[in-house]
Amino acid sequence: MSSMPGKQSRRRSSRRQSQTRSRTARAELAFSVSHMERLLREGHYTQRLSSSAPVFLAAIVQYLTAKVLELAGNEAQKSGRRRITPELVDMAVHNNPLLSGFFGTTTISQVAPAQE
């Protein structure tokens, strides 16, 4: 029975710990939820903002970043390079039909515009 109070105090401390964890940590994201919220508020995109909107946006941005880096890494391996360069990111985006449509009007720094 002496171990029971210890277990209860651990549960309490874990509850306190979860209350003090950031929204980014609770959502298990690498991109800052607070930063996304600040950008949404300062951009005046809407009068009202739900509490889940910046979490969702941070998750989307993190996913897109991971996907683009994965594809650029594949392009680097194909071309025998060890580093991801802006040119490889541009090639990865333009070779993927979904990302190409999404980033169609985006200019990637240090890359000459693709001539079509």
matplotlib code that plots the C-alpha trace (Angstrom):
import matplotlib.pyplot as plt

x = [0.0, 2.9, 3.4, -0.2, 0.4, 3.5, 1.4, -1.2, 1.4, 2.9, -0.5, -1.0, 2.4, 1.8, -1.5, 0.3, 2.9, 0.4, -1.3, 2.0, 3.1, 2.9, 0.2, 3.0, 4.2, 0.7, 0.1, 3.5, 4.5, 7.8, 6.2, 5.1, 1.3, 1.7, 3.6, 0.9, -1.8, 0.1, 0.4, -3.3, -4.3, -1.9, -3.0, -6.6, -7.9, -11.0, -12.8, -13.0, -10.4, -11.0, -8.5, -7.8, -7.1, -3.5, -2.8, -4.2, -2.3, 1.0, 0.4, -0.3, 2.9, 4.9, 3.6, 4.2, 7.7, 8.5, 7.1, 9.0, 12.3, 11.7, 11.2, 14.2, 16.3, 15.2, 16.3, 19.6, 20.2, 19.3, 21.8, 24.5, 24.6, 24.9, 23.2, 19.7, 20.1, 17.4, 17.6, 16.8, 13.8, 12.6, 13.0, 11.2, 8.3, 8.0, 8.2, 5.3, 1.9, 0.1, 2.9, 3.5, -0.1, 0.1, 3.4, 2.8, 3.2, 5.9, 9.5, 12.2, 15.2, 18.4, 16.6, 16.1, 12.4, 11.6, 11.1, 8.0]
y = [0.0, 2.4, 2.6, 3.8, 7.4, 7.7, 6.7, 9.3, 12.0, 11.0, 11.3, 14.7, 15.9, 14.5, 16.5, 19.6, 19.0, 18.5, 21.8, 23.7, 22.1, 24.3, 23.8, 22.8, 20.1, 18.8, 18.6, 16.9, 19.4, 21.0, 24.1, 26.7, 26.9, 30.2, 31.7, 30.5, 32.0, 35.4, 35.4, 34.6, 37.3, 40.0, 39.1, 40.1, 37.1, 36.8, 38.5, 35.3, 32.5, 29.1, 27.6, 24.7, 26.7, 27.6, 23.9, 22.7, 25.3, 24.4, 20.7, 21.4, 23.6, 20.9, 18.2, 20.2, 21.0, 17.4, 16.3, 18.8, 18.0, 14.3, 14.8, 17.1, 14.5, 11.9, 14.3, 14.8, 11.0, 10.6, 13.2, 11.9, 15.0, 15.0, 18.3, 19.7, 22.9, 25.4, 23.9, 20.4, 21.8, 23.5, 20.3, 18.3, 20.7, 20.9, 17.1, 16.5, 17.3, 18.2, 20.3, 21.9, 23.1, 24.3, 26.1, 27.2, 30.9, 30.6, 31.7, 29.7, 31.9, 31.4, 29.5, 30.8, 30.7, 27.5, 28.3, 26.7]
z = [0.0, 0.5, -3.3, -3.9, -2.7, -5.0, -8.0, -7.2, -6.9, -10.2, -11.9, -10.4, -11.6, -15.1, -15.1, -14.1, -16.7, -19.5, -18.5, -18.8, -22.1, -25.2, -27.8, -30.2, -27.8, -27.2, -30.9, -31.3, -34.1, -35.0, -36.3, -33.8, -33.2, -31.5, -34.4, -36.8, -34.6, -34.5, -38.3, -38.8, -36.4, -37.7, -41.3, -40.5, -42.5, -40.4, -37.5, -35.5, -35.2, -33.7, -31.3, -33.6, -36.8, -36.0, -34.9, -38.2, -40.2, -38.4, -39.1, -42.8, -43.2, -41.4, -43.7, -46.9, -45.8, -45.0, -48.4, -50.3, -48.5, -49.0, -52.8, -52.9, -51.1, -53.7, -56.4, -54.7, -54.5, -58.2, -59.2, -56.9, -54.6, -50.9, -50.2, -51.0, -53.1, -54.2, -57.7, -56.3, -54.4, -57.6, -59.6, -56.9, -56.8, -60.6, -61.1, -58.7, -60.3, -57.1, -55.7, -59.1, -59.2, -55.6, -55.9, -59.6, -59.0, -56.3, -57.1, -55.4, -54.5, -56.5, -59.3, -62.7, -63.7, -65.7, -69.4, -70.9]

ax = plt.figure().add_subplot(projection="3d")
ax.plot(x, y, z, "-o")
ax.set_aspect("equal")
plt.show()
